[in-house]
Amino acid sequence: MSKDVSQFARFLAAIFIPALISGIMLDAGANGGVIAAFWLVTTLLAVGYVVDGLKGAKALLTGTLHSWAILVIAGLLIGLLAMAKFGHSP
């Protein structure tokens, strides 16, 4: 098996194994939010590891978390501005 095919097989495993485990957890009756968080974190770590080892896993997870934090902060700011404008008529 060539290096590219091997890396592609590991990538597919990184995508499907967390989904399989999450499906088993869902079938067992676990909380949906916990399953979603587990699936997301394990998929990001596995894909990052396949691409660039531990450095890639850490970079992909922290980059995603930073992006989401910025998104939440911006959303809160927009929400606060909308709430401040709500009581004022034009």
N, C-alpha and C positions, 0 to 999 in steps of 0.2 A: 504494500500500500504506500502510495507516495505521501510526501509531507503535507501537501495541500488537501488530499483526501482525508488524511488522518485528522488534520485540524478541522475540517468541515464536519467530520463525524463527532469530534469532541464538541463542536459548536451545537450540533443538533442535540446531543445529549444534554448540554447545558440548558437548552430551551425546554426539552421534553421531560427530563427527570423532575425538576421542580414542579412542573405542571401535573405530573403523575402523582407525586407526593401530596400536592395540594388537593387533588381530586380525591385521594384516599382519605385525607383529613376531613374534607367536606362530606364525604359519604359517612364518616364516623360521627358526624354531628357537631363538629367544632364550630366556633364562632367565625362568621364570614370575614369580619375585619381582620382577625388574627391570620386567617388563611391568606387573605390578600396581601398583607404585610409580609408574611413568610415567603409567598411566591415572588413578590417583587424583589425583596432583598436577595433571596437565593439566586434568582435569575440574573440580577445585575452582577452579583459576585462571580457566578459561574462564567458568564459571558466575558466579563473583564479578565478573569483568570485565563481563559482560553486565548484571548487576544494578546495579553501582555503579562501574564503571570500575576503575582501578588500586587505588583505595582499597578497593573491594569485594573484589577478587581477593586483596589482601594480608590483609584482615580474615578472609575465609573460610578461607584456608590457615592462618594463624596460630591462629585459633580452633580449627580441627580439630586441629592439632598440640598445642596446649595441653590440649585435652580428652583426647587420647590419652595425653599424658604423665601427666596426673592419674590416668587409668585404670590405666596401668602401675604407677605408684607405689602406688596403693591395692591393686592385685593382689599386688604384691611384699610389702606389709605384711601382707595377709591370709595369704599363703603362709608368711611368716616366723612369724606367730602360730600357724598350723596346725602347722608343723614343731616349734615350741617345745612345743606341747601333745602332740605325737605320742608322745614318750617317757614321758609321765606317764600312769599309769592312774588312773581316778577313784576 
